[in-house]
Amino acid sequence: MNQKLSQSNAYELCKYYQQSQKSICLVVNNNKEAKFITNELSLYLSEGEINHFPENEILPYDHFSTPENILIDRFTILNSLSLKKNILITTVKNLFEIYPTIGFFESVKTFNIGDKLSITNLEEILSSLNYLKTNKIDGINQYSLRGGIADIYTPIYKNPLRVELFDDHIESIRYFDPDSQLSIDKINSFNISKGSIPSLDELSIKIFKDNWREYFQHNDERLCEIFQKLNSGINPEGSEIYLPFFLKTHSNFFDLFGNYKFLKSTGFTNESVNEYQEFISQRFEDENIDSQRPILEPKDMFISKDIITSHLNKIELFNNDESNNFPYKDFEDLKNSIPSNDKKKIVLSTSISSEYELLIKRFIPNINEINNIQNAKEGLNIINSRVIRPYYSKKNNLLVAHREYFIDTYVEHEEKNTSFRSKQDKNIMFDKGDLVIHENYGLGRYEGLEIVTANNISNEYIKIIYSSNESLYVPLRSIDLVSKYHKNIDLEAYF
């Protein structure tokens, strides 16, 4: 049975990347595909050459906020744009978001003596944070420039900063007294902001209030809990529905990564753009029902579909030279069909250590252990990796199959003839007791890994407990459906 897969082949993409003078940004349809291609690229490239720009893990007009770890990952990627060439993987959903300008993301960096920083770049960062340029600073969120000297009054320090620049490098940093203008202490590094979105300093709150009142002229701000908390300098859950009100100017995804060469993944169509636009519209209709929580119209909250498709229509579609027809029904079919004298490079893969050892035991001494697919030899090879899609290339004489890819059945906790054996795995990203979100089943508590045996087949599953005391078993292949919940709640009240 041939299995035809629609995938952007990592091998061909790596060759394209290595020949390119620029960093590459690959646009894919959804988060599942993004995680697959990220895992597949890791078989060929070093970790520092691959970036997966994470989705915000919230719905349009959600009552929750983007998890802190997502914000940190995004800041890290955006602050390393000029360091070295890389491949960036992003999704259609990310293209719809409104972002602060690149200067805002740079503001969270730690600047040290000797670092490269031009006056122009510094002013762009300060402008993105709504700082006011004055001849002489006398209040927070102000800055002044005199030749190669910049005075900055940031709210994260008790005293303003005086930064001296020479030849586009930081020469000295010191605190000073704004009244006497005398230096207080020399320091070796500084930050401009803590990187929170939105910034809740006095000036940013004023901009937010003015924009909110102009937009919602017929709504009573006293009844809007989110407005009142933001006005008090508190960043509540779901405040991102008002993010555009904090921004004098904003960027889209293409602005942020303007120096990248954009590609569309194999099988990409604009239908995914249309579908997400429809989803935004439906969410607006569903959530636009509470006068005490007024929301912006989609045209003011998201990048328009027309702008996105205009960019996408100019982007090259990444096509492979050959179709990827995987010539086996599943992993077991491949495993039971391997001839001893096969001249192809066959690579078996698994992310479960016990299964790795079983495969070694079965095929030893005719199996070669590798840690990079480019080291594969003719005959049978094995590699430990995160879940990847099966791949066959006649041109490259290579066949790759990951065991867990073919295991996609959910097993309920009450299934008959099922036995359990607890097993710890240090590679899992959750600790026992962590709150996690499943895309289809919602908030639960992670209880660890268990090997579930059903119909004489054993597989490893993530166990999640829900408030009704029901258990869900998620196969490791589907770990992309589960993410950590980063907010504090009353566990005793919930569970």
C-alpha positions in Angstrom: 0.0 0.0 0.0 1.5 3.3 -1.1 1.1 6.3 1.2 1.4 9.6 -0.6 2.4 12.3 1.9 2.1 16.1 1.4 5.1 17.4 3.2 7.9 20.0 2.7 10.8 17.6 2.5 13.5 18.5 5.0 16.3 17.1 2.9 15.5 19.2 -0.1 14.8 22.2 2.1 18.2 21.9 3.7 19.9 21.9 0.3 18.0 25.0 -0.7 18.9 26.7 2.6 22.6 25.8 2.3 22.7 27.4 -1.2 20.9 30.5 -0.1 22.7 33.7 1.0 19.8 34.7 3.2 17.9 33.2 6.1 14.7 31.2 5.1 11.2 31.5 6.4 8.9 28.6 5.5 5.2 29.3 5.8 3.1 26.2 6.6 -0.6 25.6 6.9 -0.9 24.8 10.6 1.0 24.1 13.9 1.1 20.4 13.5 2.9 20.7 10.1 5.3 23.3 11.7 6.3 20.9 14.4 6.8 18.0 11.9 9.1 20.0 9.6 11.0 21.4 12.6 11.6 17.9 13.9 12.6 16.8 10.4 15.1 19.6 9.9 16.8 18.7 13.2 17.9 15.5 11.6 20.1 17.5 9.2 20.9 20.8 10.8 22.2 22.0 14.2 19.7 23.2 16.7 20.9 26.8 16.3 20.0 26.9 12.7 16.3 26.0 13.2 13.6 28.3 14.7 10.0 27.5 15.1 8.1 30.7 15.7 5.4 29.5 18.1 1.7 30.3 17.9 0.3 32.3 20.8 -1.8 29.3 22.0 -5.0 31.4 22.4 -8.1 31.8 20.3 -9.1 35.1 18.6 -10.8 37.3 21.3 -9.8 34.8 24.0 -10.3 35.4 27.7 -6.8 34.1 28.3 -3.4 35.6 27.5 -0.4 34.3 25.6 1.7 32.1 27.9 4.9 33.7 29.2 7.1 31.0 27.7 5.7 31.7 24.2 6.5 35.4 24.6 10.0 34.6 25.7 10.5 32.3 22.7 9.3 35.0 20.3 11.5 37.7 21.9 14.5 35.3 21.7 14.0 34.6 18.0 13.4 38.3 17.1 16.5 39.4 19.1 18.8 36.9 17.2 17.8 37.9 13.6 21.3 39.3 12.8 23.4 36.7 14.6 23.5 34.0 11.9 21.6 32.4 9.0 18.8 30.2 10.0 15.5 28.5 8.9 12.4 29.9 10.5 9.1 27.9 10.5 5.8 29.8 10.9 2.1 29.2 10.4 -0.8 31.0 8.7 -2.2 31.9 12.2 0.9 33.9 13.0 0.5 36.0 9.8 -2.8 37.4 11.1 -1.4 38.8 14.3 -0.6 42.5 14.9 2.9 42.9 16.4 4.8 45.8 18.0 7.6 47.0 15.8 11.0 45.2 15.9 12.4 47.9 18.2 9.9 46.9 20.9 11.3 43.3 20.9 14.9 44.6 20.9 14.1 46.7 24.0 14.2 43.6 26.2 17.8 42.9 25.3 20.5 43.4 27.8 23.0 46.0 26.4 26.6 45.7 27.6 29.6 48.0 27.3 31.2 47.2 23.9 28.0 46.0 22.3 27.1 47.3 18.8 24.4 49.9 19.0 23.9 52.9 16.8 22.0 56.1 17.7 19.5 55.4 15.0 18.8 51.9 16.3 18.5 53.1 19.9 16.0 55.8 18.9 13.9 53.3 17.0 13.7 51.1 20.1 12.7 54.1 22.3 10.2 55.3 19.8 8.6 51.8 19.7 8.0 52.1 23.5 6.3 55.5 23.0 9.1 57.4 24.7 9.0 61.2 24.3 12.0 62.9 22.8 12.9 66.1 24.7 15.8 68.5 25.0 16.3 67.6 28.6 14.6 64.7 30.4 12.7 65.4 33.6 10.3 62.5 33.7 9.9 58.8 33.1 9.6 57.6 29.4 11.6 60.4 28.0 14.9 60.5 26.2 17.3 63.1 24.8 20.2 63.0 22.3 23.3 65.1 22.2 25.8 63.9 19.7 26.8 60.4 20.8 25.2 60.7 24.2 21.8 59.4 25.0 19.9 60.2 28.2 17.1 57.7 28.9 14.6 57.7 31.7 13.2 54.2 31.9 10.8 53.2 34.6 12.7 50.0 35.6 15.5 52.1 37.3 15.4 54.6 40.1 17.6 57.0 38.2 17.9 57.8 34.5 20.7 56.4 32.3 23.3 58.2 30.4 24.7 56.0 27.6 27.8 57.2 25.6 28.2 55.7 22.1 31.2 55.9 19.9 31.5 54.4 16.4 28.2 52.6 16.8 29.3 50.8 20.0 28.5 51.4 23.7 31.5 53.1 25.4 30.1 53.9 28.8 26.9 53.6 30.9 26.0 55.4 34.1 23.2 56.6 36.3 22.8 60.3 36.8 20.8 62.8 38.8 18.2 64.5 36.5 18.3 67.7 38.6 22.0 68.3 38.9 22.9 66.3 35.8 25.8 64.8 37.8 26.8 61.1 37.5 25.9 58.7 40.3 27.3 55.3 39.5 28.9 53.6 36.5 27.4 50.3 35.4 28.3 47.7 32.8 24.9 46.9 31.3 21.3 48.1 31.1 17.9 47.2 29.9 15.3 49.5 28.5 12.2 47.4 29.3 11.2 44.2 30.9 9.5 43.0 27.7 5.9 42.8 28.9 3.2 43.1 26.2 1.6 45.6 26.8 4.0 47.9 28.6 2.1 49.3 31.6 4.0 52.5 32.3 2.2 55.8 32.7 2.6 57.0 29.1 1.5 53.7 27.6 -1.6 53.5 29.9 -2.5 57.1 28.8 -2.3 56.1 25.1 -4.4 53.0 25.8 -7.1 55.0 27.6 -7.3 57.7 24.9 -7.6 55.0 22.2 -10.2 52.9 24.1 -12.4 55.9 24.8 -12.2 57.1 21.2 -13.1 53.6 19.9 -15.8 52.6 22.4 -17.5 56.0 22.8 -20.8 54.4 23.8 -19.4 52.0 26.4 -19.0 52.8 30.1 -15.3 52.2 31.1 -16.3 51.9 34.7 -18.1 48.6 33.9 -15.2 47.1 32.0 -13.0 45.1 34.4 -10.1 44.8 31.9 -10.1 48.5 31.4 -10.0 49.2 35.1 -7.2 46.8 35.8 -5.1 48.1 32.9 -5.7 51.7 34.1 -4.4 50.6 37.5 -1.2 49.1 36.0 -2.4 45.5 36.3 -2.2 43.2 33.3 -5.2 40.8 33.6 -6.0 37.6 31.7 -7.3 38.4 28.2 -6.0 41.9 28.0 -4.5 41.2 24.6 -7.9 42.0 23.1 -6.9 45.6 23.6 -3.2 45.3 22.4 -3.7 47.6 19.4 -4.7 50.5 21.7 -1.2 50.5 23.2 0.6 50.8 19.9 1.3 54.0 18.0 2.5 51.9 15.1 2.5 48.2 14.5 4.1 45.6 12.3 2.9 42.5 10.5 4.9 39.2 10.4 6.4 40.1 7.0 7.7 43.4 8.4 9.5 41.7 11.3 11.2 39.2 9.1 11.7 41.4 6.1 15.3 40.3 5.6 14.3 36.6 5.2 13.6 34.7 2.0 10.0 33.5 2.3 8.9 30.2 0.9 5.5 28.4 1.0 5.5 24.7 2.0 4.7 22.0 -0.4 0.9 21.6 -0.5 0.3 25.1 0.8 -2.8 26.8 -0.5 -4.5 30.1 0.3 -7.5 28.1 1.5 -5.9 27.9 5.0 -5.9 31.8 5.0 -9.5 31.9 4.0 -10.4 29.4 6.7 -8.7 31.3 9.5 -10.3 34.6 8.4 -13.7 32.9 8.7 -12.7 31.5 12.1 -11.8 35.1 13.3 -15.2 36.4 12.0 -17.0 33.6 13.8 -15.2 34.2 17.0 -16.0 37.9 16.8 -19.7 37.0 16.4 -19.5 34.6 19.4 -17.7 37.1 21.7 -19.3 40.4 20.7 -22.1 39.9 23.2 -20.9 41.6 26.4 -21.1 45.4 26.7 -18.8 45.2 29.7 -16.2 43.5 27.5 -16.4 45.4 24.2 -14.0 44.0 21.5 -12.4 45.5 18.4 -13.7 44.6 15.0 -11.6 42.0 13.1 -10.3 44.7 10.7 -8.8 46.6 13.6 -7.6 43.6 15.6 -5.9 41.5 12.9 -3.9 41.9 9.7 -6.4 41.7 6.8 -6.6 38.7 4.6 -6.0 40.9 1.6 -2.6 42.0 2.9 -1.6 38.5 3.8 -2.6 37.0 0.4 -0.9 39.9 -1.4 2.4 38.8 0.3 1.8 35.1 -0.1 1.1 35.5 -3.8 4.6 36.9 -4.3 6.2 34.0 -2.4 7.8 31.1 -4.1 6.1 27.7 -3.5 8.8 25.2 -2.4 8.3 22.1 -4.6 10.2 18.8 -4.4 11.5 17.3 -7.6 9.9 13.9 -6.8 6.7 12.8 -5.1 7.1 11.1 -1.7 5.4 7.8 -2.1 6.0 5.8 1.1 5.9 2.1 -0.1 4.7 0.5 3.1 1.4 0.4 5.0 2.9 1.3 8.3 6.0 0.9 10.5 5.3 -2.8 11.3 4.9 -3.5 7.6 8.3 -1.9 6.9 9.9 -3.7 9.8 8.7 -7.1 8.7 9.6 -6.5 5.1 13.3 -5.4 5.3 15.4 -7.6 3.1 18.9 -8.5 4.3 20.6 -7.3 1.1 18.7 -4.1 0.6 20.9 -1.4 -1.1 18.7 1.5 0.1 19.6 3.6 3.2 16.7 2.6 5.5 16.4 4.6 8.7 14.1 3.4 11.5 13.3 6.0 14.2 11.6 6.2 17.5 11.4 8.6 20.5 10.9 5.8 23.1 14.0 4.4 24.6 12.5 1.0 25.3 11.4 0.6 21.6 14.8 1.8 20.5 16.4 -1.1 22.4 13.9 -3.6 21.1 14.7 -2.6 17.5 18.4 -2.9 18.2 17.9 -6.3 19.7 15.9 -7.5 16.8 18.2 -6.4 14.0 21.7 -6.6 15.6 24.3 -6.9 14.1 22.8 -5.7 10.9 21.8 -2.2 12.1 23.8 1.0 12.3 23.2 3.5 15.1 23.4 7.1 13.9 22.6 10.6 15.3 22.3 12.4 11.9 20.6 11.1 8.8 23.5 12.2 6.7 25.5 9.5 8.4 23.1 6.8 7.2 24.8 3.9 5.4 23.4 1.4 2.9 21.2 -1.1 4.7 19.5 -0.6 8.0 20.1 2.4 10.3 18.4 3.5 13.5 18.1 7.0 15.1 16.4 8.4 18.2 14.4 11.5 17.3 11.2 13.4 17.8 8.2 12.3 15.7 8.8 12.8 11.9 6.8 11.9 8.9 7.8 8.9 6.7 9.9 9.7 3.7 11.0 7.8 0.6 13.3 9.3 -2.0 14.4 7.1 -4.9 16.8 9.8 -6.1 18.5 10.0 -2.7 18.3 6.2 -2.1 16.8 6.9 1.3 13.8 5.7 3.3 12.9 7.0 6.7 10.1 5.9 9.1 9.3 6.9 12.6 7.4 4.3 14.7 5.3 6.7 16.7 4.0 8.5 13.6 1.8 5.6 12.8 0.3 5.3 16.3 -2.6 7.7 16.5 -5.3 5.9 18.5 -6.6 7.4 21.8 -7.1 4.8 24.5 -9.7 5.5 27.1 -8.9 4.5 30.8 -11.7 2.0 31.1 -10.8 -0.1 28.0 -11.0 -3.8 28.7 -7.9 -6.1 28.8 -5.7 -3.1 29.3 -2.6 -3.2 31.6 -0.4 -0.3 32.8 3.2 0.0 33.7 4.5 3.5 34.9 7.6 4.8 33.2 9.5 8.0 33.5 11.0 9.8 30.6 13.4 12.8 31.1 12.7 14.2 27.7 9.0 15.0 28.4 8.5 18.7 28.9 6.0 18.4 31.8 6.5 17.6 35.5 3.9 15.5 37.3 1.1 17.7 38.6 1.6 20.4 35.9 -1.6 21.9 34.5 -1.8 21.2 30.7 -4.1 22.2 27.9 -5.3 19.6 25.3 -6.5 21.3 22.1 -9.7 19.2 22.0 -10.3 18.4 25.7 -9.2 21.5 27.6 -7.5 21.9 31.0 -6.3 18.9 33.0 -3.4 17.7 35.2 -0.4 15.8 33.8 0.1 12.5 35.7 3.2 11.2 33.8 3.8 8.6 31.2 2.3 5.1 31.1 2.8 2.1 28.8 -0.6 1.0 27.8 -1.1 -2.6 26.4 -4.2 -3.1 24.3 -4.8 -6.0 21.9 -1.3 -7.3 22.7 0.3 -4.0 21.5 2.2 -1.8 23.9 2.7 1.9 23.4 3.6 4.9 25.6 1.0 7.5 26.4 0.8 10.8 28.3 -1.8 10.5 31.1 -4.0 13.6 31.8 -6.5 13.7 34.7 -9.6 16.0 34.4 -11.8 17.6 37.1 -14.4 14.9 36.7 -11.6 12.4 37.7 -11.6 11.0 34.2 -8.4 10.1 32.5 -7.2 10.8 29.0 -4.3 8.8 27.4 -2.6 10.8 24.6 -0.1 8.9 22.4 3.4 10.5 22.2 2.8 11.0 18.5 0.1 13.5 19.4 2.1 15.5 22.0 1.8 18.6 19.8 -1.9 18.7 20.9 -0.8 19.2 24.6 0.8 22.4 26.0 1.6 23.6 29.4 -0.8 25.9 31.2 1.1 28.8 32.7 -1.4 30.6 34.9 -2.1 30.0 38.6 -5.5 28.6 39.6 -7.0 27.1 42.8 -6.2 23.5 42.2 -8.3 22.2 45.1 -11.3 24.1 43.8 -10.8 22.9 40.2 -10.0 19.3 40.8 
